Amino acid sequence: MTSQLQSVGDWLKMAVQRLRAVSGSPQLDAEILLQSISGIHRAMAFARPESLLTREQLEDLEFVLARREDGEPIAYITGQQEFWSMALEVSPAVLIPRPETELLVERALEIIPLNEPSRVLDLGTGSGAIALAIAQARPHSIVMGVDVSPAALTVAGRNRRKIGVANLNLKHSDWFAALAGERFDVIVSNPPYVGEQDPDLSPTVAAFEPRVALISGASGMQAIEKIAADAPSHLLPGGWLLCEHGWKQAPLVRAALVQHGFSHVRSRTDLAGNERVSEGKGIMAGA
């Protein structure tokens, strides 16, 4: 238990030093932890580093700092992650939304008309990040987010209330299992796409994020192949399937889309030049 008061500046220096071994951004991590416990923003911390923290604040800061030293992601410690300019609730029940997934949202918004009604499905919605971003940007669309995890849907529901969108519905479903007869103009998904023995999987991610949202069979393609096989029967004429995947998987994903009758198959690159989103027009689309 902390027995002495400590200034904001001294605490930040100590925290940064302790986090250097476990974080690529120790200064930012320390500032986020400080704000989450004390409410002190980084600008205030730099303007008044001599400000003293209370004993209660120091005890709480020690607790969250120790969690970060153990490798727990900042988003799970603070319970929040920003995505598409939305501050979303996250928990260990959901995958932490990542900046690269915004490419999937960007491409979906290029397809979905702004002022016309559309039906959009987000498979494996998790925190609801993708579905919420689309629903907010396309208010004339009806968006449905489905997930096999009731705990994830609970988080998504809280985010829906927090963001305040009225055109997002949430449903419990193992991919398309509970969607008999439902058809959509656009289907998007950031499914699990990591192989069971993938050497690129970070030990921290494996230790803390939900396995069901990460691992997809030996090759990482199991979920994507199922989605590609089942999506055509759930697309309206002219409908599109857009899927995020690993940076090495684009050729395999394109092959799966072609195999199941999709046309206009192509992959989109992220800012690093990696192919991270692949798409195709449904089998019923014709041309």
RODO-202942 format. One record per residue (C-alpha): residue in three letters; residue number from 1; z, x, y. Coordinates in steps of 0.25 Angstrom, whole numbers, plus 5000, padded with zeros to 4 digits. Layout:
REM RODO-202942
{residuo=ALA	num=NUM	pz=Z	px=X	py=Y} .
...
//
This chain:
REM RODO-202942
{residuo=MET	num=1	pz=5000	px=5000	py=5000} .
{residuo=THR	num=2	pz=4996	px=5005	py=5014} .
{residuo=SER	num=3	pz=5009	px=5009	py=5022} .
{residuo=GLN	num=4	pz=5003	px=5014	py=5035} .
{residuo=LEU	num=5	pz=4994	px=5008	py=5045} .
{residuo=GLN	num=6	pz=4980	px=5014	py=5046} .
{residuo=SER	num=7	pz=4969	px=5013	py=5057} .
{residuo=VAL	num=8	pz=4956	px=5007	py=5055} .
{residuo=GLY	num=9	pz=4949	px=5021	py=5057} .
{residuo=ASP	num=10	pz=4958	px=5028	py=5047} .
{residuo=TRP	num=11	pz=4956	px=5017	py=5037} .
{residuo=LEU	num=12	pz=4941	px=5018	py=5038} .
{residuo=LYS	num=13	pz=4941	px=5033	py=5036} .
{residuo=MET	num=14	pz=4950	px=5032	py=5024} .
{residuo=ALA	num=15	pz=4941	px=5021	py=5018} .
{residuo=VAL	num=16	pz=4928	px=5028	py=5020} .
{residuo=GLN	num=17	pz=4933	px=5041	py=5014} .
{residuo=ARG	num=18	pz=4938	px=5033	py=5001} .
{residuo=LEU	num=19	pz=4925	px=5025	py=5000} .
{residuo=ARG	num=20	pz=4916	px=5037	py=5001} .
{residuo=ALA	num=21	pz=4916	px=5039	py=4986} .
{residuo=VAL	num=22	pz=4912	px=5025	py=4982} .
{residuo=SER	num=23	pz=4904	px=5020	py=4994} .
{residuo=GLY	num=24	pz=4891	px=5024	py=5000} .
{residuo=SER	num=25	pz=4895	px=5017	py=5013} .
{residuo=PRO	num=26	pz=4910	px=5020	py=5014} .
{residuo=GLN	num=27	pz=4911	px=5018	py=5029} .
{residuo=LEU	num=28	pz=4905	px=5004	py=5028} .
{residuo=ASP	num=29	pz=4913	px=5001	py=5016} .
{residuo=ALA	num=30	pz=4926	px=5004	py=5023} .
{residuo=GLU	num=31	pz=4922	px=4997	py=5036} .
{residuo=ILE	num=32	pz=4918	px=4984	py=5028} .
{residuo=LEU	num=33	pz=4932	px=4985	py=5020} .
{residuo=LEU	num=34	pz=4939	px=4987	py=5033} .
{residuo=GLN	num=35	pz=4933	px=4975	py=5039} .
{residuo=SER	num=36	pz=4935	px=4966	py=5027} .
{residuo=ILE	num=37	pz=4950	px=4968	py=5027} .
{residuo=SER	num=38	pz=4953	px=4970	py=5042} .
{residuo=GLY	num=39	pz=4942	px=4963	py=5049} .
{residuo=ILE	num=40	pz=4939	px=4976	py=5057} .
{residuo=HIS	num=41	pz=4924	px=4978	py=5059} .
{residuo=ARG	num=42	pz=4918	px=4992	py=5059} .
{residuo=ALA	num=43	pz=4916	px=4991	py=5074} .
{residuo=MET	num=44	pz=4931	px=4988	py=5077} .
{residuo=ALA	num=45	pz=4935	px=4999	py=5067} .
{residuo=PHE	num=46	pz=4927	px=5010	py=5074} .
{residuo=ALA	num=47	pz=4931	px=5005	py=5088} .
{residuo=ARG	num=48	pz=4946	px=5004	py=5084} .
{residuo=PRO	num=49	pz=4948	px=5014	py=5073} .
{residuo=GLU	num=50	pz=4963	px=5015	py=5077} .
{residuo=SER	num=51	pz=4966	px=5000	py=5074} .
{residuo=LEU	num=52	pz=4977	px=4999	py=5063} .
{residuo=LEU	num=53	pz=4975	px=4992	py=5050} .
{residuo=THR	num=54	pz=4987	px=4983	py=5045} .
{residuo=ARG	num=55	pz=4994	px=4987	py=5032} .
{residuo=GLU	num=56	pz=4988	px=4974	py=5026} .
{residuo=GLN	num=57	pz=4974	px=4978	py=5030} .
{residuo=LEU	num=58	pz=4976	px=4992	py=5024} .
{residuo=GLU	num=59	pz=4981	px=4987	py=5011} .
{residuo=ASP	num=60	pz=4969	px=4977	py=5010} .
{residuo=LEU	num=61	pz=4959	px=4989	py=5014} .
{residuo=GLU	num=62	pz=4965	px=4998	py=5003} .
{residuo=PHE	num=63	pz=4962	px=4987	py=4993} .
{residuo=VAL	num=64	pz=4948	px=4985	py=4997} .
{residuo=LEU	num=65	pz=4945	px=5000	py=4999} .
{residuo=ALA	num=66	pz=4950	px=5002	py=4985} .
{residuo=ARG	num=67	pz=4941	px=4992	py=4979} .
{residuo=ARG	num=68	pz=4929	px=4998	py=4987} .
{residuo=GLU	num=69	pz=4933	px=5012	py=4981} .
{residuo=ASP	num=70	pz=4932	px=5006	py=4967} .
{residuo=GLY	num=71	pz=4918	px=5003	py=4970} .
{residuo=GLU	num=72	pz=4919	px=4988	py=4973} .
{residuo=PRO	num=73	pz=4908	px=4983	py=4982} .
{residuo=ILE	num=74	pz=4911	px=4981	py=4996} .
{residuo=ALA	num=75	pz=4905	px=4967	py=4996} .
{residuo=TYR	num=76	pz=4915	px=4963	py=4984} .
{residuo=ILE	num=77	pz=4927	px=4968	py=4992} .
{residuo=THR	num=78	pz=4924	px=4961	py=5005} .
{residuo=GLY	num=79	pz=4918	px=4949	py=4998} .
{residuo=GLN	num=80	pz=4906	px=4949	py=5007} .
{residuo=GLN	num=81	pz=4892	px=4955	py=5007} .
{residuo=GLU	num=82	pz=4881	px=4953	py=5018} .
{residuo=PHE	num=83	pz=4867	px=4948	py=5014} .
{residuo=TRP	num=84	pz=4856	px=4943	py=5022} .
{residuo=SER	num=85	pz=4865	px=4943	py=5034} .
{residuo=MET	num=86	pz=4875	px=4934	py=5027} .
{residuo=ALA	num=87	pz=4889	px=4938	py=5023} .
{residuo=LEU	num=88	pz=4890	px=4934	py=5009} .
{residuo=GLU	num=89	pz=4903	px=4932	py=5000} .
{residuo=VAL	num=90	pz=4902	px=4941	py=4988} .
{residuo=SER	num=91	pz=4911	px=4943	py=4976} .
{residuo=PRO	num=92	pz=4910	px=4950	py=4962} .
{residuo=ALA	num=93	pz=4904	px=4937	py=4957} .
{residuo=VAL	num=94	pz=4891	px=4940	py=4964} .
{residuo=LEU	num=95	pz=4882	px=4952	py=4967} .
{residuo=ILE	num=96	pz=4883	px=4958	py=4980} .
{residuo=PRO	num=97	pz=4871	px=4955	py=4989} .
{residuo=ARG	num=98	pz=4863	px=4967	py=4992} .
{residuo=PRO	num=99	pz=4853	px=4970	py=5004} .
{residuo=GLU	num=100	pz=4841	px=4972	py=4994} .
{residuo=THR	num=101	pz=4842	px=4958	py=4990} .
{residuo=GLU	num=102	pz=4838	px=4954	py=5004} .
{residuo=LEU	num=103	pz=4824	px=4958	py=5000} .
{residuo=LEU	num=104	pz=4824	px=4946	py=4990} .
{residuo=VAL	num=105	pz=4829	px=4936	py=5002} .
{residuo=GLU	num=106	pz=4818	px=4942	py=5011} .
{residuo=ARG	num=107	pz=4807	px=4940	py=5001} .
{residuo=ALA	num=108	pz=4812	px=4926	py=4998} .
{residuo=LEU	num=109	pz=4812	px=4922	py=5013} .
{residuo=GLU	num=110	pz=4798	px=4927	py=5014} .
{residuo=ILE	num=111	pz=4794	px=4916	py=5003} .
{residuo=ILE	num=112	pz=4803	px=4905	py=5007} .
{residuo=PRO	num=113	pz=4798	px=4897	py=5019} .
{residuo=LEU	num=114	pz=4807	px=4896	py=5031} .
{residuo=ASN	num=115	pz=4804	px=4881	py=5035} .
{residuo=GLU	num=116	pz=4800	px=4875	py=5022} .
{residuo=PRO	num=117	pz=4809	px=4870	py=5010} .
{residuo=SER	num=118	pz=4810	px=4879	py=4998} .
{residuo=ARG	num=119	pz=4818	px=4880	py=4985} .
{residuo=VAL	num=120	pz=4824	px=4894	py=4983} .
{residuo=LEU	num=121	pz=4832	px=4899	py=4971} .
{residuo=ASP	num=122	pz=4841	px=4911	py=4970} .
{residuo=LEU	num=123	pz=4844	px=4915	py=4956} .
{residuo=GLY	num=124	pz=4857	px=4922	py=4954} .
{residuo=THR	num=125	pz=4862	px=4919	py=4968} .
{residuo=GLY	num=126	pz=4875	px=4927	py=4967} .
{residuo=SER	num=127	pz=4882	px=4927	py=4981} .
{residuo=GLY	num=128	pz=4870	px=4918	py=4986} .
{residuo=ALA	num=129	pz=4865	px=4929	py=4995} .
{residuo=ILE	num=130	pz=4850	px=4927	py=4992} .
{residuo=ALA	num=131	pz=4851	px=4912	py=4992} .
{residuo=LEU	num=132	pz=4859	px=4911	py=5005} .
{residuo=ALA	num=133	pz=4850	px=4921	py=5012} .
{residuo=ILE	num=134	pz=4838	px=4912	py=5008} .
{residuo=ALA	num=135	pz=4844	px=4899	py=5011} .
{residuo=GLN	num=136	pz=4849	px=4903	py=5024} .
{residuo=ALA	num=137	pz=4835	px=4909	py=5028} .
{residuo=ARG	num=138	pz=4827	px=4897	py=5023} .
{residuo=PRO	num=139	pz=4835	px=4884	py=5026} .
{residuo=HIS	num=140	pz=4824	px=4875	py=5021} .
{residuo=SER	num=141	pz=4825	px=4881	py=5007} .
{residuo=ILE	num=142	pz=4834	px=4876	py=4996} .
{residuo=VAL	num=143	pz=4840	px=4888	py=4990} .
{residuo=MET	num=144	pz=4847	px=4888	py=4976} .
{residuo=GLY	num=145	pz=4856	px=4899	py=4971} .
{residuo=VAL	num=146	pz=4860	px=4900	py=4957} .
{residuo=ASP	num=147	pz=4869	px=4909	py=4949} .
{residuo=VAL	num=148	pz=4875	px=4910	py=4935} .
{residuo=SER	num=149	pz=4888	px=4914	py=4941} .
{residuo=PRO	num=150	pz=4897	px=4903	py=4946} .
{residuo=ALA	num=151	pz=4905	px=4914	py=4954} .
{residuo=ALA	num=152	pz=4893	px=4919	py=4961} .
{residuo=LEU	num=153	pz=4889	px=4904	py=4965} .
{residuo=THR	num=154	pz=4903	px=4903	py=4971} .
{residuo=VAL	num=155	pz=4901	px=4915	py=4979} .
{residuo=ALA	num=156	pz=4887	px=4910	py=4983} .
{residuo=GLY	num=157	pz=4893	px=4896	py=4987} .
{residuo=ARG	num=158	pz=4903	px=4902	py=4996} .
{residuo=ASN	num=159	pz=4892	px=4910	py=5003} .
{residuo=ARG	num=160	pz=4883	px=4898	py=5004} .
{residuo=ARG	num=161	pz=4895	px=4891	py=5011} .
{residuo=LYS	num=162	pz=4897	px=4903	py=5020} .
{residuo=ILE	num=163	pz=4883	px=4905	py=5024} .
{residuo=GLY	num=164	pz=4881	px=4890	py=5026} .
{residuo=VAL	num=165	pz=4868	px=4887	py=5020} .
{residuo=ALA	num=166	pz=4865	px=4873	py=5015} .
{residuo=ASN	num=167	pz=4852	px=4876	py=5007} .
{residuo=LEU	num=168	pz=4858	px=4884	py=4996} .
{residuo=ASN	num=169	pz=4862	px=4878	py=4982} .
{residuo=LEU	num=170	pz=4869	px=4886	py=4972} .
{residuo=LYS	num=171	pz=4869	px=4883	py=4957} .
{residuo=HIS	num=172	pz=4874	px=4889	py=4944} .
{residuo=SER	num=173	pz=4863	px=4894	py=4935} .
{residuo=ASP	num=174	pz=4859	px=4905	py=4926} .
{residuo=TRP	num=175	pz=4846	px=4908	py=4933} .
{residuo=PHE	num=176	pz=4837	px=4896	py=4931} .
{residuo=ALA	num=177	pz=4846	px=4889	py=4920} .
{residuo=ALA	num=178	pz=4851	px=4878	py=4929} .
{residuo=LEU	num=179	pz=4839	px=4876	py=4937} .
{residuo=ALA	num=180	pz=4830	px=4868	py=4928} .
{residuo=GLY	num=181	pz=4819	px=4861	py=4936} .
{residuo=GLU	num=182	pz=4822	px=4868	py=4948} .
{residuo=ARG	num=183	pz=4811	px=4875	py=4956} .
{residuo=PHE	num=184	pz=4810	px=4884	py=4968} .
{residuo=ASP	num=185	pz=4801	px=4890	py=4978} .
{residuo=VAL	num=186	pz=4808	px=4904	py=4977} .
{residuo=ILE	num=187	pz=4817	px=4910	py=4967} .
{residuo=VAL	num=188	pz=4825	px=4922	py=4971} .
{residuo=SER	num=189	pz=4834	px=4931	py=4963} .
{residuo=ASN	num=190	pz=4842	px=4943	py=4963} .
{residuo=PRO	num=191	pz=4846	px=4943	py=4948} .
{residuo=PRO	num=192	pz=4853	px=4954	py=4940} .
{residuo=TYR	num=193	pz=4843	px=4965	py=4938} .
{residuo=VAL	num=194	pz=4851	px=4977	py=4933} .
{residuo=GLY	num=195	pz=4850	px=4983	py=4919} .
{residuo=GLU	num=196	pz=4862	px=4984	py=4911} .
{residuo=GLN	num=197	pz=4861	px=4999	py=4911} .
{residuo=ASP	num=198	pz=4854	px=5001	py=4924} .
{residuo=PRO	num=199	pz=4859	px=5015	py=4930} .
{residuo=ASP	num=200	pz=4856	px=5010	py=4944} .
{residuo=LEU	num=201	pz=4867	px=5000	py=4944} .
{residuo=SER	num=202	pz=4878	px=5005	py=4952} .
{residuo=PRO	num=203	pz=4892	px=5006	py=4945} .
{residuo=THR	num=204	pz=4898	px=4999	py=4956} .
{residuo=VAL	num=205	pz=4889	px=4987	py=4956} .
{residuo=ALA	num=206	pz=4890	px=4986	py=4941} .
{residuo=ALA	num=207	pz=4906	px=4986	py=4942} .
{residuo=PHE	num=208	pz=4907	px=4976	py=4953} .
{residuo=GLU	num=209	pz=4895	px=4966	py=4954} .
{residuo=PRO	num=210	pz=4893	px=4955	py=4944} .
{residuo=ARG	num=211	pz=4885	px=4960	py=4931} .
{residuo=VAL	num=212	pz=4878	px=4946	py=4930} .
{residuo=ALA	num=213	pz=4872	px=4949	py=4943} .
{residuo=LEU	num=214	pz=4868	px=4963	py=4940} .
{residuo=ILE	num=215	pz=4864	px=4965	py=4926} .
{residuo=SER	num=216	pz=4852	px=4959	py=4919} .
{residuo=GLY	num=217	pz=4850	px=4964	py=4905} .
{residuo=ALA	num=218	pz=4846	px=4978	py=4901} .
{residuo=SER	num=219	pz=4834	px=4980	py=4910} .
{residuo=GLY	num=220	pz=4839	px=4971	py=4922} .
{residuo=MET	num=221	pz=4827	px=4962	py=4921} .
{residuo=GLN	num=222	pz=4834	px=4951	py=4912} .
{residuo=ALA	num=223	pz=4837	px=4941	py=4924} .
{residuo=ILE	num=224	pz=4824	px=4944	py=4931} .
{residuo=GLU	num=225	pz=4816	px=4942	py=4919} .
{residuo=LYS	num=226	pz=4823	px=4928	py=4917} .
{residuo=ILE	num=227	pz=4821	px=4924	py=4931} .
{residuo=ALA	num=228	pz=4806	px=4928	py=4931} .
{residuo=ALA	num=229	pz=4804	px=4920	py=4918} .
{residuo=ASP	num=230	pz=4811	px=4907	py=4923} .
{residuo=ALA	num=231	pz=4808	px=4907	py=4938} .
{residuo=PRO	num=232	pz=4794	px=4901	py=4937} .
{residuo=SER	num=233	pz=4799	px=4888	py=4931} .
{residuo=HIS	num=234	pz=4808	px=4887	py=4943} .
{residuo=LEU	num=235	pz=4798	px=4890	py=4954} .
{residuo=LEU	num=236	pz=4790	px=4880	py=4962} .
{residuo=PRO	num=237	pz=4775	px=4882	py=4964} .
{residuo=GLY	num=238	pz=4773	px=4895	py=4972} .
{residuo=GLY	num=239	pz=4788	px=4899	py=4970} .
{residuo=TRP	num=240	pz=4793	px=4913	py=4970} .
{residuo=LEU	num=241	pz=4803	px=4921	py=4962} .
{residuo=LEU	num=242	pz=4809	px=4933	py=4969} .
{residuo=CYS	num=243	pz=4818	px=4943	py=4962} .
{residuo=GLU	num=244	pz=4826	px=4955	py=4966} .
{residuo=HIS	num=245	pz=4827	px=4966	py=4956} .
{residuo=GLY	num=246	pz=4831	px=4981	py=4954} .
{residuo=TRP	num=247	pz=4822	px=4991	py=4961} .
{residuo=LYS	num=248	pz=4816	px=4996	py=4948} .
{residuo=GLN	num=249	pz=4813	px=4982	py=4942} .
{residuo=ALA	num=250	pz=4801	px=4977	py=4951} .
{residuo=PRO	num=251	pz=4790	px=4980	py=4941} .
{residuo=LEU	num=252	pz=4798	px=4973	py=4930} .
{residuo=VAL	num=253	pz=4801	px=4961	py=4939} .
{residuo=ARG	num=254	pz=4787	px=4959	py=4943} .
{residuo=ALA	num=255	pz=4783	px=4960	py=4928} .
{residuo=ALA	num=256	pz=4793	px=4949	py=4925} .
{residuo=LEU	num=257	pz=4787	px=4940	py=4936} .
{residuo=VAL	num=258	pz=4773	px=4942	py=4932} .
{residuo=GLN	num=259	pz=4777	px=4939	py=4917} .
{residuo=HIS	num=260	pz=4782	px=4926	py=4921} .
{residuo=GLY	num=261	pz=4770	px=4922	py=4929} .
{residuo=PHE	num=262	pz=4774	px=4925	py=4943} .
{residuo=SER	num=263	pz=4763	px=4929	py=4953} .
{residuo=HIS	num=264	pz=4763	px=4937	py=4966} .
{residuo=VAL	num=265	pz=4773	px=4946	py=4959} .
{residuo=ARG	num=266	pz=4778	px=4957	py=4968} .
{residuo=SER	num=267	pz=4790	px=4965	py=4972} .
{residuo=ARG	num=268	pz=4797	px=4968	py=4986} .
{residuo=THR	num=269	pz=4803	px=4981	py=4990} .
{residuo=ASP	num=270	pz=4816	px=4983	py=4997} .
{residuo=LEU	num=271	pz=4818	px=4992	py=5009} .
{residuo=ALA	num=272	pz=4820	px=5004	py=5000} .
{residuo=GLY	num=273	pz=4806	px=5001	py=4994} .
{residuo=ASN	num=274	pz=4811	px=4996	py=4980} .
{residuo=GLU	num=275	pz=4805	px=4983	py=4974} .
{residuo=ARG	num=276	pz=4817	px=4974	py=4973} .
{residuo=VAL	num=277	pz=4812	px=4960	py=4974} .
{residuo=SER	num=278	pz=4800	px=4955	py=4965} .
{residuo=GLU	num=279	pz=4794	px=4941	py=4967} .
{residuo=GLY	num=280	pz=4783	px=4932	py=4961} .
{residuo=LYS	num=281	pz=4777	px=4918	py=4962} .
{residuo=GLY	num=282	pz=4780	px=4908	py=4952} .
{residuo=ILE	num=283	pz=4771	px=4905	py=4940} .
{residuo=MET	num=284	pz=4768	px=4891	py=4946} .
{residuo=ALA	num=285	pz=4764	px=4897	py=4959} .
{residuo=GLY	num=286	pz=4749	px=4898	py=4955} .
{residuo=ALA	num=287	pz=4743	px=4909	py=4963} .
//
